Amino acid sequence: MKKIVSFAVLVFVFVACNNKNAYNIKGELGSSQWDGKQVTLLGVSNQSDMLSIDSTIIKDGIFKLKGNVDSVGWYMLRLQNKNGKDMFKDFYVEGKLKVTITDDQIKITGSPVNDKYQTFQDQYIALTVNLVKLNSALKADPKNKQLEQSFNDEYDRFDKSFRELALKTIKENMKNPLGLHIFQTALSSLDNDEIESVIKMADSKFLADPSAKMVVAQLEQSKKIRVGNKFQNLTMYSPEGKPVSLSEYAGKGTYVLIDFWASWCGPCMRELPNLLACYKKYHDKGFDVVGVSLDQNSETWKGAIKAHQIPWPQMSDLAGWQSNAVTVYSFSSIPHTVLLDPKGIILVNNLRGVSLEKKLAELFGK
């Protein structure tokens, strides 16, 4: 078996500024191992689709891309490694940029915005090191409960640290393109209080962005589902295709946990055993769960319910992230939960893991 040695290759990217919408990118890879591979400049639309703007083939370790873009902003560089696997790196078109490429990572520096962005990404990668190791170990030994607990604990630490890093970076860069870019990409990880703290700092230019406008509207909706308010009703369909409403279960004399999930959501499925254990332990004491799925495929959704023997009622409009549940309950990531008291009043938002167990023990006793 041959030993594959990873080494850094420098690519120098020059973006011409005579015309602010022009790009002139030159890559000097310093190695022929990249020859024959394609480099593509991609534009990212508001719908998160990547549109090919220009592309070329690397020859003698060199590539060149030259032309015009519709507007200065965030673009994506895609490069195939020696195994034909795509590597991506988003960057802001400004100034003279230097790109460092390894087998699995592209780094772009050389301008104020890109330097700060690269620092943010380096810190993010450092936060994921232990999580990636534990995830690999858990995939190799999925029935190892100790590994599973270690992974969950590490994920909680990562989640907290990442939110702190993202929030700090956003607030330090509110007056330049990086603040909004991190806000858009990290939005699903931030809670409503964190998002609101950003919006309060934002100027008119920041708030004029469509994503910021959407968030402001969502924050207004979130006020309706804060602790102490009555639950907001949802009417969807059961796995059998029959209309079903949340009001059939909420406010009927039991504590109800609304569980927003999807069969394709890894963290949701990792949380499921804990939720099943809680349901088994406390259901007879007055604890119910209602699943609200963000699945889009009916068979996949029903297959997950059957495979994991989920005993509580389910509903979905099979609309994914366009689901009415996302709008009504104002959340941007799953798993997400809302715990209701016997009268249908919201007690706590987003309980899971140990926090859910502790709250149920407090309500019902151990």
C-alpha positions as CSV (number, residue, x, y, z in Angstrom):
1,M,0.0,0.0,0.0
2,K,1.5,3.3,-1.0
3,K,1.7,6.1,1.5
4,I,0.0,9.3,0.3
5,V,1.8,12.4,1.4
6,S,-0.4,15.5,1.8
7,F,1.3,18.8,1.1
8,A,0.3,22.4,0.7
9,V,0.2,24.0,-2.7
10,L,0.2,27.7,-3.2
11,V,-2.2,29.2,-5.6
12,F,-2.1,32.9,-6.3
13,V,-5.4,34.5,-7.3
14,F,-5.3,38.0,-8.7
15,V,-8.6,39.9,-9.0
16,A,-8.2,42.9,-11.2
17,C,-9.8,46.1,-9.8
18,N,-9.7,48.4,-12.9
19,N,-13.3,47.4,-13.3
20,K,-14.9,46.6,-10.0
21,N,-17.0,43.8,-11.7
22,A,-14.0,42.2,-13.4
23,Y,-12.1,39.2,-12.3
24,N,-8.7,38.0,-13.4
25,I,-7.7,34.9,-11.6
26,K,-4.4,33.1,-12.0
27,G,-3.5,29.9,-10.2
28,E,0.1,28.7,-10.0
29,L,-0.1,25.4,-8.3
30,G,3.5,24.5,-8.3
31,S,2.8,20.8,-9.1
32,S,1.7,18.8,-12.1
33,Q,-0.5,16.6,-9.9
34,W,-3.4,18.9,-10.6
35,D,-3.0,18.8,-14.4
36,G,-6.2,17.9,-16.2
37,K,-8.4,18.9,-13.3
38,Q,-11.1,21.5,-13.8
39,V,-11.3,24.8,-11.9
40,T,-14.6,26.6,-11.9
41,L,-15.7,30.0,-10.7
42,L,-19.3,29.8,-9.4
43,G,-21.8,32.5,-8.4
44,V,-24.2,31.8,-5.5
45,S,-27.7,33.0,-6.1
46,N,-30.3,34.1,-3.5
47,Q,-31.8,30.6,-3.8
48,S,-28.4,29.0,-2.8
49,D,-28.0,27.6,-6.3
50,M,-24.4,27.6,-7.7
51,L,-24.2,29.0,-11.2
52,S,-21.1,28.4,-13.3
53,I,-19.5,31.7,-14.4
54,D,-16.3,30.4,-15.9
55,S,-14.1,27.3,-15.9
56,T,-10.8,26.1,-17.2
57,I,-8.5,23.0,-17.1
58,I,-5.2,23.1,-15.2
59,K,-2.2,22.6,-17.4
60,D,1.5,22.5,-16.2
61,G,0.3,23.4,-12.7
62,I,-1.3,26.7,-13.9
63,F,-4.8,28.0,-14.6
64,K,-6.3,31.4,-15.6
65,L,-9.8,32.7,-15.4
66,K,-10.7,36.2,-16.7
67,G,-14.0,38.0,-17.3
68,N,-16.7,40.0,-15.6
69,V,-19.2,39.2,-12.9
70,D,-22.6,40.9,-12.5
71,S,-21.7,42.5,-9.2
72,V,-18.9,42.5,-6.6
73,G,-19.8,40.0,-3.8
74,W,-19.3,36.4,-2.6
75,Y,-18.3,33.8,-5.2
76,M,-17.1,30.2,-5.0
77,L,-14.0,28.5,-6.3
78,R,-14.4,24.8,-7.1
79,L,-11.4,22.6,-7.8
80,Q,-11.1,18.9,-8.3
81,N,-8.4,17.1,-6.2
82,K,-6.4,14.3,-7.6
83,N,-9.1,11.8,-6.8
84,G,-11.7,13.8,-8.8
85,K,-13.5,15.0,-5.6
86,D,-14.7,18.6,-5.6
87,M,-13.3,21.1,-3.2
88,F,-15.2,24.4,-2.6
89,K,-14.2,27.7,-1.1
90,D,-16.3,30.8,-1.0
91,F,-14.5,34.2,-1.1
92,Y,-15.2,37.9,-1.5
93,V,-14.1,39.4,-4.8
94,E,-11.7,42.2,-3.7
95,G,-8.0,42.9,-4.2
96,K,-5.1,40.5,-4.7
97,L,-5.8,37.2,-3.2
98,K,-3.5,34.3,-2.2
99,V,-5.0,30.8,-2.0
100,T,-3.4,27.8,-0.1
101,I,-4.7,24.4,-1.2
102,T,-4.2,21.1,0.6
103,D,-5.8,17.8,-0.5
104,D,-9.1,18.6,1.3
105,Q,-9.1,22.3,2.1
106,I,-8.7,25.7,0.3
107,K,-7.7,28.8,2.1
108,I,-8.0,32.3,0.6
109,T,-6.3,35.3,2.1
110,G,-4.9,38.7,0.9
111,S,-7.7,41.2,1.5
112,P,-9.3,42.5,4.7
113,V,-12.6,40.6,4.3
114,N,-11.1,37.4,3.2
115,D,-8.4,37.5,5.9
116,K,-11.0,37.8,8.6
117,Y,-13.1,35.1,7.0
118,Q,-10.2,32.7,6.9
119,T,-9.5,33.4,10.6
120,F,-13.1,32.6,11.4
121,Q,-13.0,29.3,9.3
122,D,-9.7,28.3,10.9
123,Q,-11.2,28.7,14.3
124,Y,-14.3,26.8,13.2
125,I,-12.2,23.9,12.0
126,A,-10.3,23.8,15.3
127,L,-13.6,23.5,17.1
128,T,-14.6,20.4,15.0
129,V,-11.5,18.3,15.5
130,N,-12.7,16.2,18.4
131,L,-16.3,16.1,17.0
132,V,-15.0,14.7,13.7
133,K,-12.9,12.0,15.5
134,L,-15.8,10.9,17.7
135,N,-18.2,10.9,14.7
136,S,-15.8,8.5,12.8
137,A,-15.5,6.3,15.9
138,L,-19.3,6.2,16.3
139,K,-19.8,5.3,12.7
140,A,-17.4,2.4,13.1
141,D,-19.1,1.3,16.4
142,P,-22.7,2.6,16.3
143,K,-23.9,0.5,19.2
144,N,-21.3,1.8,21.6
145,K,-23.4,3.8,24.1
146,Q,-20.3,5.3,25.8
147,L,-19.1,6.7,22.4
148,E,-22.6,7.9,21.7
149,Q,-22.7,9.9,24.9
150,S,-19.2,11.3,24.4
151,F,-20.3,12.4,20.9
152,N,-23.5,14.1,22.2
153,D,-21.5,15.8,25.0
154,E,-18.9,17.0,22.5
155,Y,-21.6,18.2,20.1
156,D,-23.2,20.3,22.8
157,R,-19.8,21.9,23.6
158,F,-19.2,22.5,19.9
159,D,-22.6,24.0,19.4
160,K,-22.1,26.5,22.3
161,S,-18.5,27.4,21.2
162,F,-19.6,27.8,17.5
163,R,-22.5,30.1,18.4
164,E,-20.1,32.3,20.5
165,L,-17.6,32.4,17.7
166,A,-20.2,33.2,15.0
167,L,-21.9,35.9,17.1
168,K,-18.6,37.6,18.0
169,T,-17.4,37.5,14.3
170,I,-20.8,38.9,13.1
171,K,-20.8,41.8,15.6
172,E,-17.2,42.7,14.8
173,N,-18.0,42.9,11.1
174,M,-21.4,44.5,10.9
175,K,-20.0,47.3,8.7
176,N,-18.4,45.1,6.1
177,P,-19.6,42.2,3.9
178,L,-18.3,39.5,6.3
179,G,-20.8,40.3,9.0
180,L,-23.9,39.6,6.8
181,H,-22.2,36.6,5.2
182,I,-21.6,34.9,8.6
183,F,-25.0,35.9,9.7
184,Q,-26.6,34.2,6.7
185,T,-24.5,31.0,7.0
186,A,-24.7,30.6,10.8
187,L,-28.3,31.6,11.1
188,S,-29.6,28.1,11.7
189,S,-27.2,27.7,14.7
190,L,-28.2,30.9,16.5
191,D,-31.2,31.2,18.9
192,N,-33.7,34.0,18.7
193,D,-32.1,36.0,21.5
194,E,-28.8,35.9,19.7
195,I,-30.4,36.8,16.4
196,E,-32.3,39.7,17.9
197,S,-29.0,41.1,19.4
198,V,-27.6,41.2,15.9
199,I,-30.7,42.9,14.4
200,K,-30.6,45.6,17.1
201,M,-27.0,46.5,16.0
202,A,-27.7,46.4,12.3
203,D,-27.8,49.5,10.1
204,S,-30.2,50.1,7.2
205,K,-27.9,48.5,4.7
206,F,-27.7,45.3,6.7
207,L,-31.4,45.2,7.3
208,A,-32.2,45.8,3.6
209,D,-30.8,42.4,2.7
210,P,-33.6,39.9,1.9
211,S,-32.3,37.4,4.4
212,A,-32.3,40.0,7.2
213,K,-35.8,41.1,6.3
214,M,-36.9,37.4,6.5
215,V,-35.3,37.1,10.0
216,V,-37.0,40.3,11.2
217,A,-40.4,38.9,10.2
218,Q,-39.6,35.6,11.8
219,L,-38.6,37.3,15.1
220,E,-42.0,39.1,15.1
221,Q,-43.7,35.7,14.7
222,S,-41.4,34.2,17.4
223,K,-42.9,36.5,20.0
224,K,-46.2,34.6,19.7
225,I,-44.6,31.3,20.7
226,R,-42.5,32.5,23.7
227,V,-42.7,30.9,27.1
228,G,-46.0,31.8,28.8
229,N,-48.0,32.0,25.6
230,K,-50.6,29.5,24.4
231,F,-49.5,27.1,21.6
232,Q,-50.1,28.0,18.0
233,N,-52.2,25.4,16.2
234,L,-51.0,23.5,13.2
235,T,-53.2,21.5,10.8
236,M,-51.3,18.9,8.6
237,Y,-51.6,15.3,7.6
238,S,-51.1,12.0,9.4
239,P,-48.8,9.3,7.9
240,E,-52.1,7.8,6.7
241,G,-52.9,11.0,4.8
242,K,-55.7,12.2,7.1
243,P,-56.0,15.8,8.3
244,V,-54.8,16.2,11.8
245,S,-54.4,19.2,14.1
246,L,-52.1,19.9,17.0
247,S,-55.1,21.0,19.0
248,E,-56.3,17.4,19.1
249,Y,-53.5,16.7,21.5
250,A,-52.3,20.0,23.1
251,G,-54.2,21.5,26.0
252,K,-56.0,18.3,26.8
253,G,-54.7,17.7,30.3
254,T,-51.2,16.2,29.7
255,Y,-47.8,17.7,29.1
256,V,-47.1,17.6,25.4
257,L,-43.7,17.9,23.7
258,I,-43.9,19.1,20.1
259,D,-41.0,17.4,18.4
260,F,-39.9,19.1,15.1
261,W,-37.7,16.6,13.2
262,A,-37.0,14.8,9.9
263,S,-35.9,11.4,8.9
264,W,-32.9,12.9,7.1
265,C,-31.7,14.9,10.1
266,G,-28.7,13.2,11.8
267,P,-29.0,15.1,15.1
268,C,-32.7,14.3,15.2
269,M,-32.1,10.6,14.8
270,R,-29.3,10.7,17.5
271,E,-31.7,12.4,19.9
272,L,-34.5,9.8,19.2
273,P,-33.3,7.1,21.6
274,N,-33.4,9.6,24.5
275,L,-36.8,10.8,23.5
276,L,-38.1,7.3,23.3
277,A,-36.7,6.5,26.8
278,C,-38.4,9.7,28.2
279,Y,-41.7,8.8,26.6
280,K,-41.5,5.2,27.9
281,K,-40.7,6.5,31.4
282,Y,-43.2,9.3,31.7
283,H,-46.1,8.6,29.3
284,D,-48.2,6.8,31.9
285,K,-47.7,9.8,34.2
286,G,-49.1,12.3,31.8
287,F,-46.4,13.0,29.2
288,D,-47.2,12.9,25.4
289,V,-45.2,13.7,22.3
290,V,-46.4,14.9,18.9
291,G,-44.0,14.6,16.0
292,V,-44.0,17.3,13.3
293,S,-41.8,16.2,10.4
294,L,-40.0,18.4,7.9
295,D,-39.7,15.4,5.5
296,Q,-40.7,15.8,1.9
297,N,-41.0,12.2,0.9
298,S,-43.9,10.4,2.4
299,E,-42.4,6.9,2.1
300,T,-39.2,8.0,3.7
301,W,-41.0,9.6,6.6
302,K,-43.3,6.6,7.2
303,G,-40.3,4.3,6.8
304,A,-38.4,6.1,9.6
305,I,-41.5,5.9,11.9
306,K,-41.8,2.2,11.3
307,A,-38.1,1.4,11.5
308,H,-37.6,3.2,14.9
309,Q,-41.1,2.1,16.2
310,I,-42.0,5.7,17.1
311,P,-45.2,5.3,19.2
312,W,-46.5,8.9,19.3
313,P,-48.7,10.7,16.7
314,Q,-47.1,12.3,13.7
315,M,-48.0,15.0,11.3
316,S,-46.4,16.7,8.3
317,D,-47.2,18.8,5.3
318,L,-44.3,17.2,3.5
319,A,-42.9,20.7,2.5
320,G,-39.4,20.4,4.1
321,W,-38.1,23.8,5.2
322,Q,-41.0,25.4,3.4
323,S,-43.3,23.8,6.0
324,N,-45.9,26.0,7.7
325,A,-44.5,24.7,11.0
326,V,-41.2,26.6,10.4
327,T,-43.1,29.8,10.0
328,V,-45.5,29.4,12.8
329,Y,-43.0,28.1,15.4
330,S,-40.1,30.3,14.1
331,F,-37.2,27.9,14.2
332,S,-34.2,27.6,11.9
333,S,-32.7,24.2,12.9
334,I,-33.9,20.8,14.0
335,P,-34.3,18.9,16.2
336,H,-36.4,21.6,17.8
337,T,-38.9,21.0,20.6
338,V,-41.6,23.0,22.4
339,L,-42.9,21.7,25.8
340,L,-46.6,22.5,26.6
341,D,-48.3,22.3,30.0
342,P,-51.6,20.5,30.4
343,K,-53.5,23.7,29.4
344,G,-51.4,24.2,26.2
345,I,-49.2,27.0,27.6
346,I,-45.6,27.0,26.4
347,L,-43.3,26.0,29.3
348,V,-39.9,25.6,27.6
349,N,-38.5,25.8,24.1
350,N,-35.8,23.5,22.6
351,L,-35.3,21.0,25.3
352,R,-33.4,17.8,24.4
353,G,-30.9,15.4,25.8
354,V,-30.1,15.8,29.5
355,S,-32.0,19.0,29.7
356,L,-35.2,17.2,28.7
357,E,-34.7,14.4,31.1
358,K,-34.1,16.9,34.0
359,K,-37.2,18.9,33.2
360,L,-39.4,15.8,33.1
361,A,-38.0,14.5,36.3
362,E,-38.8,17.9,37.8
363,L,-42.4,17.7,36.6
364,F,-43.1,14.0,37.3
365,G,-40.5,13.0,39.8
366,K,-37.9,10.3,39.2
